[in-house]
Amino acid sequence: MKIIITGACGHIGSFLVENLYKIKKVKKAILIDNMKTNKFNSLFKLKKKPTFSFYQKDLSIKNSLSNFKNIDIIIHCASITDAANSFGIKKFMYKNNLGCMKTVLDYCIKNKTKLIHISTTSVYGKQANIVSENDHHLLNPQSPYADIKLIEEKLLSKNTNKIKFNSFRFGTIAGVSKGMRFHTAINKFCLNAALNKSITVYQTAYNQYRPYLSLRDSFKVFKFCIENSFFKNETFNALSGNFTVKQIIDRIKTYKKNAKIQYTKSPIMNQLTYHVSPLKLKKSGLVLKTDINKDIKDTLNLFKNIKNYEM
Ligand SMILES: NC(=O)c1ccc[n+]([C@@H]2O[C@H](COP(=O)([O-])OP(=O)(O)OC[C@H]3O[C@@H](n4cnc5c(N)ncnc54)[C@H](O)[C@@H]3O)[C@@H](O)[C@H]2O)c1
């Protein structure tokens, strides 16, 4: 089997690439990234198998995939992903992310290639005890980033008769990879705690539940789809658990006892709390329950030999 991984040098893509040898069906992997983030380190010391090829390409350019032949599956991770900063770069983000999506979608339709699309649980945004995939009335994206994800999902549902796909609404990622970033909640908290800086917390968010996904569970999602030819033309929530910021910080404090907190105002106006339901994926045969404690510990450990940090 030959696959393409877009955004292969990013946080999720690089973890998938490093672990790809665990999916025996995959013999060849084409890795694509525009390298705007310069994360060439994600390509260091890859295993010999599967066979990897790397292409530096901007996927927002129409037909930028047209030279690739006989691709069975595309795992589409290429996006600009900083939700909190997406207000300032809205126009560019629309052009880039929707451009990438259209290139990938057109390719998949034309070549009968299956698609694993990654959306986000940030498409939800209304007060609710628990939200599931069919609660369309609870969709309420709170940032341009999440708006775009919903548009991508709608593009897919308009084309259900033309391709095979799944769209996974991933919770916020936790865990260590070569291409990891530190602008999402858990990683940013760990970075600040590790460097003895205050953990900045949105005042309104301290006791709000949000869904998180361990990188190791994200890999299980990809493995499950590939090994079981699981392509249902549907949307699935994917999360390891729902936690409050307080619960995350309490976990950080078990490893970093003197972690400090500073409260701030949120640019994202979501004052609401909700649990995201993992049941649909569970009923389809994939149970995600990796403990994010290890991801927190591993992230803090990256910095363990730095005794003092001064700006
Ligand atoms: N990390 C999370 O918490 C999280 C949560 C939910 C969903 N997601 C989604 O998962 C996917 C992967 O996320 P990530 O955390 O690995 O993001 P990331 O920002 O770490 O990686 C994205 C990669 O895409 C590449 N890219 C961006 N625009 C491109 C273009 N025009 N052409 C080619 N490459 C391009 C970037 O260079 C980067 O390496 C994204 O769609 C993201 O929205 C991430």
The ligand as a Gaussian input file, in Angstrom:
#p B3LYP/6-31G(d) Opt

LIG

0 1
 N       -2.594000      19.633000      17.371000
 C       -3.851000      19.655000      17.789000
 O       -4.126000      19.879000      18.969000
 C       -4.971000      19.377000      16.808000
 C       -6.263000      19.178000      17.301000
 C       -7.314000      18.956000      16.423000
 C       -7.068000      18.902000      15.054000
 N       -5.803000      19.090000      14.578000
 C       -5.592000      19.051000      13.131000
 O       -4.675000      18.030000      12.802000
 C       -3.934000      18.399000      11.642000
 C       -2.445000      18.323000      11.979000
 O       -2.194000      19.168000      13.099000
 P       -0.760000      19.385000      13.742000
 O       -0.962000      19.615000      15.171000
 O        0.166000      18.315000      13.289000
 O       -0.357000      20.772000      13.067000
 P        1.074000      21.392000      12.806000
 O        0.873000      22.864000      12.661000
 O        2.061000      20.909000      13.779000
 O        1.465000      20.767000      11.378000
 C        0.824000      21.149000      10.199000
 C        1.830000      21.000000       9.078000
 O        1.174000      21.401000       7.860000
 C        2.135000      22.078000       7.064000
 N        1.427000      22.943000       6.114000
 C        0.643000      24.013000       6.390000
 N        0.208000      24.572000       5.240000
 C        0.718000      23.824000       4.218000
 C        0.649000      23.928000       2.808000
 N       -0.002000      24.927000       2.211000
 N        1.290000      22.981000       2.050000
 C        1.994000      21.983000       2.653000
 N        2.111000      21.853000       3.996000
 C        1.484000      22.767000       4.769000
 C        2.963000      22.872000       8.084000
 O        4.223000      23.248000       7.553000
 C        3.057000      21.912000       9.256000
 O        4.254000      21.151000       9.225000
 C       -4.396000      19.805000      11.278000
 O       -5.404000      19.719000      10.324000
 C       -4.970000      20.319000      12.582000
 O       -5.933000      21.319000      12.358000
 C       -4.744000      19.322000      15.431000

